[in-house]
Structures are given as structure tokens and as C-alpha cells.
Amino acid sequence: MEVVGPRRKELVMKPGRVTALVIGCLVVIPSLGLLVGGGALGLVHAFGRGDDGYYDATLDRLESSTVAVTAEDVTFATDPGTADWLLDTLDADVRLRVTNVDRDRDVFIGVGRETDVDDYLDGVAHDVVSELDGTTAVYSPRSGSAAVAPPTEQTFWVSSADGPGTQELNWEATSGRWTAVVMNADGTPGVASDVNVGVKADFVLPLALIMLGVGLVFAIVGVALIVFGSSGPRVDALDDVSDEVSDHVSGDPGARSPGGGALGDEPAAEWAAPAGTDVADVAERAGAGS
């Protein structure tokens, strides 16, 4: 006689599928970032460049009552720990176009090492562009005297341009800490200039394609793992338990009793009915069931 009690069926996922589902989710998340970032770079490359290949922006007019306006590490510096080959490999070109508001005064623009520019303007009043609020420069003033030697007489500039009207400076960015300076060519106070900043970076499109390719591969792998983990047959968590119980109750010769022997070999004393059990009633039910 086999006695099987009622039970609720409970299906669970196999451990391997759970692992695949978790790994798939972890892979899909960074793939989305790569796809979005690569797509954004691709759009910038396609629609953000001028006909000359430069990404440029025109700043609001730079004005200062001092002798110079400088832009230090905000835009033109690399971190000291950055490997020299990294920035050099990116092959980025910087273009600065400056037009003096006073057409009768020559304008000067130059790029020099931060330490050299600091020494040149040490003790001289000037304004430092500490950050950009959109296209508006936010200044951090430096106090000092109003006299300085003309910038055109200095020899530390790695790139410079001066003269009337609009002056253009082209500089291939290299590793180091650099400062850009806008002044009157004669070094007199009162700077007012319109500035256009352009950057030409040939690595933007290859970087966008790499990000899109890697992101697509990650997305495919992640989705495949998620589909594998969330689909397929489930395992009944109680199947094994119910089979074992059925074997014991049905008197399977291979089943073992709590005492360790075969169920049929157990002494009658070990299978005595609990105290208070109506033995006649149990016998009658057993006979009716058989």
C-alpha cells in the first residue's frame, strides 16, 4: 500500500541557470553605458565639427582691467601621473583665435609651461579663468603691480601669435601642465578680446566605433545569458523528497528504516502504534484499503 499525502508543487531554477541570469545582468549594465557613450561620440563627430574638422566654441568676451587673462590647468593641463605617450598618441590639435576689441591695439596670445608663466606674472595683477559657466569665464583675480615686460619679448612660449585684428594660434597638445595667456602685445593693462577655442581630435571616431563594438558584443552576450537563465524547465523542489517517502511507506526492499535496516526486517516492537491509538480501527481501515 502506497500512501502519498497532498503537497504543493514548487518549481525552482537550476543553480546553473541562476548563475547565468546573474552574470547576464552584470554584463548588460556596462554594455548600455558603452553603447550610449559611443553613440554620443559618434553624433558629436558627425554633427559637432566644422568644415575644417575642428570642434569649436566661442566664449563670451574676455575682459580684465589687469595686464593679462590666463587659463591654467582647467583646460590645458594633464595630471602629473598621466603617461606622456597617452596624450601624445591622441594627437589633439588646439586652435585659439583671438580678436582684440580695440582694433588699434595689437593682441598677443601664447601658450607656455605653467611654471614659466607663473614666474613671468609673479607679483603682477592678472585674472585667471578658474572655470567656465557655459561660455562665460569665471575669474579668480591675482593681486600685484600693473607693470610687466611685453610678452613678445619672452622666449619661453611654445606657441604664440601677436598683431592687429584677429590672431590665430595652433598648438599640438602634448603632455605637461600648460597655461594660455591673452594680453595686449605691449603688456599694458586693459584686456578685452573675443576668443574662439577649437580642438581637432582624430581619435573621436575610432573611439566611438570601439565603444559601440564592445558594447554590442557585451549586450549580445548578456542578453543570451539572461534568456538562457530565465527559460528552460524548472526542477520540482519536492520530487526527491516525495520519492523517498513513497519508497519507505510502500515497503520497498531497498528502502531503509530509521534504524538503518530494511523496513521488513525491523522488530515489531519498533513499529508499535503510539499510545492511545485504536488498533482495531487502524486494522479495519487497512483491510478496507487492501
C-alpha positions as CSV (number, residue, x, y, z in Angstrom):
1,M,0.0,0.0,0.0
2,E,1.4,3.4,-1.0
3,V,0.4,6.4,1.0
4,V,1.0,9.8,-0.7
5,G,-0.1,12.9,1.1
6,P,-1.2,16.1,-0.6
7,R,1.5,18.6,-1.3
8,R,2.0,21.9,-3.1
9,K,4.2,21.7,-6.2
10,E,7.1,24.2,-6.1
11,L,9.3,24.7,-9.1
12,V,12.8,26.2,-8.7
13,M,15.5,27.2,-11.2
14,K,18.6,25.1,-11.5
15,P,21.7,26.7,-10.0
16,G,23.5,26.9,-13.4
17,R,20.6,28.9,-14.8
18,V,20.6,31.2,-11.8
19,T,24.3,31.9,-12.3
20,A,23.8,32.6,-16.0
21,L,20.9,35.0,-15.2
22,V,23.0,37.0,-12.7
23,I,26.1,37.2,-14.9
24,G,23.9,38.3,-17.9
25,C,22.5,41.2,-15.9
26,L,26.0,42.2,-14.8
27,V,27.2,42.2,-18.4
28,V,24.2,44.1,-19.9
29,I,24.6,47.1,-17.5
30,P,28.1,48.2,-18.7
31,S,27.1,47.5,-22.3
32,L,24.4,50.1,-22.1
33,G,26.9,52.7,-20.9
34,L,29.3,51.8,-23.8
35,L,26.5,52.0,-26.4
36,V,25.2,55.3,-25.1
37,G,28.7,56.8,-24.8
38,G,29.8,55.5,-28.2
39,G,26.6,56.8,-29.8
40,A,27.1,60.3,-28.2
41,L,30.7,60.5,-29.5
42,G,29.5,59.4,-32.9
43,L,26.9,62.2,-33.0
44,V,29.4,64.8,-31.9
45,H,31.8,63.6,-34.6
46,A,29.1,63.7,-37.3
47,F,27.4,67.0,-36.3
48,G,29.6,68.9,-33.9
49,R,32.6,69.6,-36.2
50,G,33.2,72.4,-38.6
51,D,34.2,72.1,-42.2
52,D,37.8,72.2,-41.1
53,G,37.4,69.3,-38.7
54,Y,37.6,71.3,-35.5
55,Y,35.1,71.2,-32.6
56,D,35.0,74.8,-31.6
57,A,33.2,77.1,-29.2
58,T,33.1,80.9,-29.0
59,L,33.5,82.2,-25.4
60,D,31.8,85.3,-24.1
61,R,34.2,88.3,-24.3
62,L,37.2,88.1,-22.0
63,E,37.6,91.4,-20.2
64,S,40.0,92.5,-17.5
65,S,41.4,95.7,-16.2
66,T,44.7,94.0,-15.5
67,V,47.6,93.1,-17.8
68,A,46.6,89.5,-18.6
69,V,43.9,86.9,-18.7
70,T,45.2,83.3,-18.2
71,A,43.7,79.9,-18.5
72,E,45.6,77.4,-16.4
73,D,45.1,73.7,-15.7
74,V,41.3,73.9,-16.2
75,T,41.8,73.3,-19.9
76,F,45.4,72.9,-20.8
77,A,46.8,70.6,-18.1
78,T,47.3,66.8,-17.8
79,D,47.6,65.2,-14.5
80,P,51.1,64.6,-13.3
81,G,50.5,60.8,-13.2
82,T,49.4,60.7,-16.8
83,A,51.8,58.8,-19.1
84,D,53.4,61.1,-21.7
85,W,52.5,58.7,-24.6
86,L,48.8,58.8,-23.8
87,L,48.2,62.4,-24.7
88,D,50.7,62.4,-27.5
89,T,49.0,59.3,-29.1
90,L,45.6,61.1,-29.0
91,D,47.1,63.6,-31.5
92,A,44.9,66.5,-30.4
93,D,45.4,70.0,-32.0
94,V,44.3,73.1,-30.2
95,R,43.4,76.3,-32.1
96,L,42.9,79.7,-30.4
97,R,41.5,82.7,-32.3
98,V,41.6,86.0,-30.6
99,T,40.3,89.4,-31.7
100,N,41.1,92.5,-29.8
101,V,38.1,94.7,-29.2
102,D,40.3,97.8,-29.6
103,R,41.4,97.4,-33.2
104,D,44.1,100.0,-32.7
105,R,46.0,97.8,-30.2
106,D,47.9,94.6,-31.1
107,V,46.8,91.5,-29.3
108,F,49.0,88.7,-28.0
109,I,48.1,85.1,-27.3
110,G,50.6,82.5,-26.1
111,V,50.9,79.0,-24.6
112,G,53.7,78.3,-22.2
113,R,54.6,75.9,-19.4
114,E,52.7,76.7,-16.3
115,T,55.8,77.2,-14.2
116,D,57.3,79.7,-16.8
117,V,54.1,81.7,-17.0
118,D,53.8,81.8,-13.2
119,D,57.3,83.1,-13.0
120,Y,56.6,85.7,-15.7
121,L,53.4,87.0,-14.0
122,D,54.7,86.6,-10.4
123,G,53.7,89.7,-8.4
124,V,51.7,91.1,-11.3
125,A,48.0,91.7,-11.2
126,H,46.1,89.4,-13.6
127,D,42.9,87.4,-13.8
128,V,42.8,83.6,-14.0
129,V,40.0,81.7,-15.7
130,S,39.1,79.3,-12.9
131,E,36.2,77.7,-14.7
132,L,33.6,78.2,-17.4
133,D,29.9,78.7,-16.7
134,G,28.6,77.7,-20.1
135,T,30.6,80.1,-22.4
136,T,31.1,82.6,-19.6
137,A,34.5,82.7,-17.9
138,V,34.6,82.8,-14.1
139,Y,37.7,84.7,-13.0
140,S,40.0,84.3,-10.0
141,P,41.9,87.6,-9.5
142,R,45.6,87.8,-8.6
143,S,46.8,91.0,-7.0
144,G,50.0,92.8,-7.7
145,S,51.5,95.6,-9.7
146,A,50.3,96.8,-13.1
147,A,53.6,96.7,-14.9
148,V,55.1,93.7,-16.8
149,A,57.6,93.2,-19.6
150,P,56.0,92.8,-23.0
151,P,55.0,89.2,-23.7
152,T,56.5,89.5,-27.2
153,E,60.0,89.8,-25.6
154,Q,59.7,86.5,-23.7
155,T,61.3,83.3,-25.1
156,F,59.6,80.6,-23.1
157,W,56.4,80.4,-25.2
158,V,55.9,77.1,-27.0
159,S,53.4,78.7,-29.4
160,S,52.3,82.3,-29.8
161,A,50.8,84.9,-32.1
162,D,50.5,88.7,-32.0
163,G,49.5,91.5,-34.2
164,P,46.4,93.6,-35.1
165,G,42.9,92.2,-35.8
166,T,42.3,88.5,-35.4
167,Q,45.3,86.3,-34.4
168,E,45.3,82.6,-34.6
169,L,47.4,80.2,-32.6
170,N,47.8,76.5,-33.5
171,W,49.3,74.1,-31.0
172,E,49.7,70.4,-30.9
173,A,48.7,69.4,-27.4
174,T,51.4,67.4,-25.6
175,S,51.8,66.1,-22.1
176,G,52.6,68.5,-19.3
177,R,51.0,71.4,-17.5
178,W,50.3,74.4,-19.7
179,T,48.8,77.9,-19.4
180,A,47.3,80.0,-22.2
181,V,47.6,83.8,-21.9
182,V,45.8,86.7,-23.6
183,M,47.4,90.1,-23.3
184,N,48.0,93.3,-25.1
185,A,51.2,92.9,-27.2
186,D,52.9,95.8,-25.4
187,G,51.9,94.4,-21.9
188,T,49.7,97.4,-21.0
189,P,46.7,96.9,-18.7
190,G,43.1,96.6,-20.1
191,V,42.4,93.4,-21.9
192,A,39.2,93.0,-23.9
193,S,39.2,90.2,-26.5
194,D,36.8,87.8,-28.3
195,V,38.1,84.2,-28.1
196,N,37.2,81.1,-30.1
197,V,38.6,77.8,-28.9
198,G,38.8,74.8,-31.3
199,V,40.0,71.3,-30.8
200,K,40.7,68.8,-33.6
201,A,40.9,65.2,-32.3
202,D,41.2,62.4,-34.8
203,F,40.7,59.7,-32.2
204,V,37.0,60.6,-31.6
205,L,35.5,58.5,-34.4
206,P,37.7,55.4,-33.8
207,L,36.9,55.6,-30.0
208,A,33.2,55.8,-30.8
209,L,33.4,52.8,-33.0
210,I,35.3,50.8,-30.4
211,M,32.8,51.7,-27.7
212,L,29.9,50.7,-29.9
213,G,31.5,47.4,-31.0
214,V,32.5,46.4,-27.4
215,G,29.1,47.5,-26.1
216,L,27.2,45.5,-28.8
217,V,29.2,42.3,-28.0
218,F,28.6,42.7,-24.3
219,A,24.9,43.3,-24.9
220,I,24.6,40.2,-27.1
221,V,26.4,38.0,-24.6
222,G,24.4,39.5,-21.7
223,V,21.0,39.0,-23.4
224,A,21.9,35.4,-24.3
225,L,22.8,34.6,-20.7
226,I,19.6,36.2,-19.5
227,V,17.5,34.3,-21.9
228,F,19.2,31.0,-21.1
229,G,18.9,31.6,-17.4
230,S,15.2,32.7,-17.4
231,S,14.0,30.0,-19.8
232,G,14.0,26.2,-19.8
233,P,12.5,23.6,-17.4
234,R,12.2,24.1,-13.7
235,V,13.0,21.4,-11.1
236,D,10.3,20.3,-8.6
237,A,11.9,21.0,-5.3
238,L,9.9,18.3,-3.5
239,D,10.2,15.5,-6.1
240,D,13.2,13.9,-4.5
241,V,11.7,14.1,-1.0
242,S,8.3,12.6,-2.1
243,D,10.0,9.7,-3.9
244,E,12.0,8.8,-0.8
245,V,8.9,9.0,1.4
246,S,7.0,6.8,-1.1
247,D,9.7,4.2,-1.1
248,H,9.7,4.0,2.7
249,V,5.9,3.7,3.1
250,S,5.4,1.2,0.2
251,G,7.9,-1.2,1.8
252,D,10.4,-1.0,-1.0
253,P,13.0,-3.7,-0.2
254,G,15.8,-1.2,-0.9
255,A,14.3,1.3,1.5
256,R,15.9,1.7,4.9
257,S,14.2,2.2,8.2
258,P,15.2,4.8,10.7
259,G,17.2,2.2,12.5
260,G,19.3,1.5,9.4
261,G,18.0,-1.9,8.4
262,A,15.4,-2.9,5.8
263,L,11.9,-2.0,6.6
264,G,10.7,-5.6,6.6
265,D,13.5,-6.7,9.0
266,E,12.6,-4.3,11.8
267,P,11.3,-5.9,15.0
268,A,7.6,-5.5,15.7
269,A,8.4,-3.5,18.9
270,E,10.0,-0.7,16.8
271,W,6.8,-0.4,14.8
272,A,4.4,-0.4,17.7
273,A,1.5,2.0,17.4
274,P,1.7,5.1,19.5
275,A,-0.1,5.1,22.9
276,G,-3.8,5.8,22.7
277,T,-4.2,4.5,19.1
278,D,-7.3,2.5,18.4
279,V,-5.7,-0.6,17.0
280,A,-8.9,-2.2,15.8
281,D,-9.8,0.9,13.9
282,V,-6.5,1.0,12.2
283,A,-6.7,-2.7,11.2
284,E,-10.2,-2.2,9.9
285,R,-9.1,0.8,7.7
286,A,-6.1,-1.2,6.5
287,G,-8.3,-4.1,5.5
288,A,-10.7,-1.8,3.6
289,G,-7.8,-0.2,1.8
290,S,-6.4,-3.5,0.6
